[in-house]
Amino acid sequence: MSTLHEETAIRTTYFSIIGNACLAIIKGLAGFFGNSYALIADAIESTTDIFSSFLVLFGLKYANKPADKNHPYGHGKAEPLITFLVVGFLITTATLIAYESIQNIGTPHELPKTWTLYVLIPLIIWKEVSFQLVMKKAKETNSSSLKADAWHHRSDAITSVAALIGISIALYFGKGYETADDWAALFASAFILYNSYKIFRPALGEIMDEHFYDDLIDDIRKVSITVTGIVDTEKCFIRKAGMKYHVDLHARVNANITVKEGHFIAHNLKDTLRREIPQLGHVLIHIEPDE
């Protein structure tokens, strides 16, 4: 059964899919009828965002499948793998936009229509609000793919700002500045590539079990010493899989107690940690004698 965090992440992804579909249609129509390639480029990005959001949705659902015989730690590693695919979508989008922008810079065309500016302003506000909302949910659920989805919204907002600036320059200076719109789209493609790296790097760290979790280790140690029988803690290793953190913890207990008593304390510690810190997955306790 899905946890509250998992359900929240899935609902947030549906929000992204619906929002991106509406924006892709609005931008595409405005760009086509308003003679703005920056808006068309923006629409292309929103369209790829729809597909990447579907990938995120698939990844979240697959990553949340329960552990089985072949996957004793669950399927959480699927989430950063999906993030890599989302990054692939972003890079492809940026490359396509850059290519078309360069082509248009060398091709004479009409100035964008003035009314395209009034289309862009509310779209920019909406995408930034979407970024803040999805990023908040991503932090609440510890979801790397949801963070990638949030950055899609921020990238979309930035490309829309670039389009706004490009169209404004073209309209203000008039004839001879028609390509300002295309230069704006080219700038947007560079920013998308930059964000692709920002999304890729943490997902790679998750796959490689890189350490990012000092604050969580501090919380684990604080909770551990509240458990009766635990004198202190030693080594603590954490690796993330999906929305869960798997923990290997060395805990010190009185050296003179029986194996049975040590076993009971270890189980009590494990249960307490999972109750007090719900995002923990597997917790392995290694008992050390306190001399």
C-alpha positions in Angstrom: 0.0 0.0 0.0 1.3 3.5 -0.9 2.4 5.7 2.0 1.2 9.3 2.3 4.4 10.6 0.8 4.1 8.3 -2.2 0.5 9.3 -2.8 1.5 13.0 -2.5 4.2 12.6 -5.1 1.9 10.8 -7.5 -0.8 13.5 -7.2 1.8 16.2 -7.7 2.9 14.5 -10.9 -0.6 14.5 -12.2 -0.8 18.3 -11.5 2.4 18.7 -13.6 1.0 16.7 -16.5 -2.3 18.6 -16.7 -0.6 22.0 -16.3 2.1 21.3 -19.0 -0.5 20.0 -21.5 -2.6 23.3 -21.1 0.5 25.5 -21.4 1.9 23.6 -24.5 -1.3 24.3 -26.3 -1.5 28.0 -25.3 2.2 28.7 -26.2 2.0 26.7 -29.4 -1.0 28.6 -30.7 0.3 32.0 -29.5 3.8 31.3 -31.1 2.3 30.2 -34.4 -0.2 33.1 -34.8 2.0 35.6 -33.1 5.2 35.0 -35.3 7.3 34.2 -32.2 9.8 31.3 -32.4 10.7 31.8 -28.7 7.1 31.0 -27.8 7.1 28.0 -30.1 10.4 26.8 -28.5 8.7 27.3 -25.2 5.8 25.2 -26.4 8.2 22.4 -27.5 9.7 22.4 -24.0 6.3 22.2 -22.4 5.4 19.3 -24.7 8.5 17.3 -23.7 7.7 18.1 -20.1 4.4 16.2 -20.5 6.3 13.1 -21.6 9.0 13.5 -18.9 6.2 13.9 -16.2 4.7 10.6 -17.5 8.1 9.0 -17.0 8.3 10.5 -13.5 4.8 9.0 -12.8 5.9 5.6 -14.0 9.1 5.8 -12.0 7.3 6.7 -8.8 4.8 3.9 -9.1 7.4 1.3 -10.0 9.8 2.5 -7.2 7.1 2.2 -4.7 6.5 -1.5 -5.4 7.1 -3.6 -2.2 10.3 -5.6 -1.7 10.3 -9.1 -3.2 12.7 -12.1 -3.4 14.7 -10.5 -6.2 14.7 -7.0 -4.8 15.0 -7.3 -1.0 15.6 -3.6 -0.6 12.6 -2.7 -2.8 12.6 -1.0 -6.2 13.5 2.5 -5.1 16.6 2.8 -7.3 14.3 3.0 -10.3 13.6 6.6 -9.4 17.0 8.1 -10.1 17.2 5.9 -13.3 14.0 7.6 -14.4 15.6 11.0 -13.5 18.3 10.2 -16.0 15.7 9.7 -18.7 14.1 13.0 -17.8 17.5 14.7 -18.2 17.7 13.0 -21.6 14.4 14.7 -22.5 15.7 18.0 -21.4 19.0 17.7 -23.3 17.1 16.7 -26.5 14.8 19.6 -26.1 17.6 22.1 -25.6 19.5 20.8 -28.6 16.3 21.0 -30.8 15.6 24.6 -29.7 19.2 25.7 -30.2 19.3 24.2 -33.7 16.0 25.8 -34.8 17.1 29.1 -33.2 20.3 29.2 -35.2 18.4 28.4 -38.4 15.9 31.2 -37.8 18.6 33.8 -36.9 19.8 33.5 -40.5 16.3 33.6 -42.0 14.4 36.9 -42.5 11.0 36.9 -40.8 8.3 39.2 -39.5 8.3 40.8 -36.1 6.4 39.1 -33.3 2.9 40.3 -32.5 2.5 42.7 -29.6 -0.2 40.6 -27.9 2.2 37.7 -27.4 3.7 39.7 -24.4 0.3 39.6 -22.7 0.2 35.8 -23.1 3.6 35.3 -21.7 3.3 37.3 -18.4 0.6 35.1 -16.7 2.4 32.0 -18.0 5.6 33.0 -16.3 3.8 33.6 -13.0 2.0 30.2 -13.3 5.2 28.3 -14.1 7.1 29.8 -11.1 4.2 29.0 -8.8 4.2 25.5 -10.2 7.9 25.2 -9.5 7.5 26.3 -5.9 4.6 23.9 -5.3 6.3 20.9 -6.9 9.6 21.6 -5.2 7.9 21.8 -1.8 6.3 18.4 -2.4 9.6 17.0 -3.6 11.3 18.0 -0.4 8.5 16.7 1.7 8.6 13.3 -0.1 12.4 13.0 -0.6 11.8 12.3 -4.3 14.7 13.0 -6.7 12.5 12.5 -9.8 9.9 15.0 -8.4 12.7 17.5 -7.9 13.6 17.0 -11.6 10.0 17.6 -12.5 10.0 20.8 -10.4 13.1 22.0 -12.3 11.2 21.4 -15.5 8.7 24.1 -14.3 11.6 26.5 -13.4 13.2 25.9 -16.8 9.9 26.6 -18.5 9.6 29.8 -16.5 13.1 30.9 -17.5 12.5 30.2 -21.2 9.3 32.2 -21.0 11.2 35.1 -19.4 13.8 34.9 -22.2 11.0 34.9 -24.8 9.4 37.9 -23.1 12.7 39.8 -23.2 13.4 38.8 -26.9 10.0 39.8 -28.1 10.1 43.1 -26.1 13.5 44.0 -27.7 12.2 43.1 -31.2 9.1 45.1 -30.8 10.8 48.1 -29.2 13.6 48.5 -31.7 11.5 47.3 -34.7 12.9 46.4 -38.1 16.3 44.9 -38.0 15.8 43.3 -34.6 13.5 40.5 -35.6 16.1 37.9 -34.5 16.1 39.1 -30.9 13.2 36.6 -30.4 15.5 33.8 -31.8 18.5 34.8 -29.7 16.2 34.6 -26.6 15.3 31.0 -27.6 19.0 30.2 -28.0 19.7 31.6 -24.5 16.8 29.5 -23.1 18.4 26.3 -24.6 21.7 27.0 -22.8 19.8 27.5 -19.5 18.0 24.2 -20.0 21.3 22.4 -20.5 22.6 24.0 -17.3 19.6 22.8 -15.4 20.0 19.3 -16.9 23.3 19.0 -15.1 21.8 20.3 -11.8 19.2 17.5 -12.0 21.6 14.8 -13.2 24.3 15.3 -10.5 22.2 14.4 -7.4 20.6 11.5 -9.1 24.0 10.1 -10.0 25.1 10.5 -6.4 22.0 8.5 -5.3 22.9 5.7 -7.7 26.5 5.7 -6.4 25.4 5.8 -2.8 27.2 9.1 -2.3 26.9 10.6 1.2 24.6 13.7 1.5 22.9 12.8 4.8 24.7 14.4 7.8 21.5 16.0 9.1 19.7 12.7 9.0 22.5 11.0 10.7 22.3 13.6 13.5 18.6 12.9 13.9 19.2 9.1 14.0 21.9 9.5 16.7 19.6 11.8 18.8 16.7 9.3 18.6 18.9 6.3 19.3 20.3 7.5 22.7 16.7 7.9 23.9 16.2 4.2 23.7 16.6 2.3 26.9 19.8 0.2 26.9 21.6 2.2 24.2 24.7 3.9 25.6 25.9 5.6 22.4 26.2 5.1 18.6 29.2 4.6 16.4 29.2 4.1 12.6 26.1 5.1 10.7 25.8 4.6 7.0 22.9 5.7 4.8 21.9 5.1 1.3 18.8 6.4 -0.5 16.5 4.3 -2.7 13.4 6.1 -4.0 11.8 8.0 -1.1 13.3 5.8 1.6 16.7 5.9 3.4 18.2 2.5 4.3 20.4 2.6 7.5 23.3 0.6 8.9 23.9 1.7 12.5 26.4 0.5 15.1 25.1 1.0 18.6 26.9 0.5 21.9 25.2 -1.4 24.8 26.4 -2.6 28.2 29.0 -5.3 27.6 27.7 -7.5 30.4 24.2 -8.1 29.2 23.1 -11.4 27.5 22.8 -11.9 23.8 19.0 -12.1 24.2 18.9 -8.8 26.0 21.1 -7.2 23.3 18.8 -8.7 20.6 15.8 -7.1 22.3 17.4 -3.7 22.6 18.4 -3.8 18.9 14.8 -4.5 17.9 13.5 -1.8 20.1 16.0 0.7 18.6 15.0 -0.3 15.1 11.3 0.1 15.8 11.8 3.4 17.5 13.9 4.8 14.7 11.3 3.8 12.0 8.5 5.2 14.2 10.2 8.6 14.9 11.7 9.0 11.4 9.1 7.7 9.0 11.3 8.1 5.8 13.6 5.3 7.0 13.3 2.0 5.1 15.5 -1.0 6.2 17.3 -0.4 9.4 20.2 -2.8 10.3 21.5 -2.5 13.9 24.9 -3.9 14.8 25.4 -4.1 18.6 28.8 -3.2 20.0 29.9 -3.8 23.6 30.5 -0.7 25.7 33.5 -1.4 27.9 
